[in-house]
Amino acid sequence: MIISFIEEYDSASRSEIDDLLLDKLSDALNITQKKKKVTNLLYEMHKKDQTIKNMGSSKKPKWVLCLKNHT
């Protein structure tokens, strides 16, 4: 979902990602747990998968897709 959103709009702020995902997460989780889950997902995508990167700051993130060099 995040990748599709970024492909369509070129970038996504944290609040846009929260709006996109929070209501899709289990109602068994409270809002703090849901936000932590989104944080963990962004971390995985940024650090481990390297599918997205933050072109903004830590206070105002702007997530964009990474362009991987295939050589």
N, C-alpha and C positions, 0 to 999 in steps of 0.2 A: 504493500500500500504506500509506504513512504517513497519508494523508488518511483512508482507510477505518478505520485503527486509531484515529485521533483521534476520528472520528465515533462509533465504537463506545464508546470509553472516556473521551471528553471531553478528554483530554490525554495526552501521552506524554513520558516522561523520555528523556534521551539513551541511557541503558542499555536502555530498552525498545525504542527505535528500532534500536540496535545489535543487540539480540537478534532483532529482526524481519528485518533486512536482511543482516547480515554473512555468514550461511551461504548467502545467495542470490547473492552476488557471485562472480565467477570465481575458481576455485582457482589461477589463474595469478598472482593478487595475494596478497601477504603481508598479515598482519593490520594493519600500519601503513598500507599502501596502501588497504586496505578501509576503515579508519576515516577516512582522509583523503577518500575518495570519499563517504562518508556526510556528513562535514563539509561538503563542497562542495555536496552535494545539499540539505542543510538551509539553507545560505547562499542558494542559488538560490531555494528556496521562500520564504525569509524576506525577502530583500532585493529580488529581481527580480520574482518572481511575486506576492509578498505574499499567499500562500495560508495561511501559518502565521506565528505570532509567539511569541516567548519571554515567558512570563509569570513565569518564575522568574529566577534569576541566571545568570551565565555559568558558575559552578561547579556549580549544580544547575538546569539548564534544565528548564522545563515548557512544552512546545510545545502550543499550542492553535490551532484554526482561526481565521482572521481573518474578521470579519463585514464585508463590503464594503457601503458605503452606495450604493444605487442611487437617485439623485435625478434 
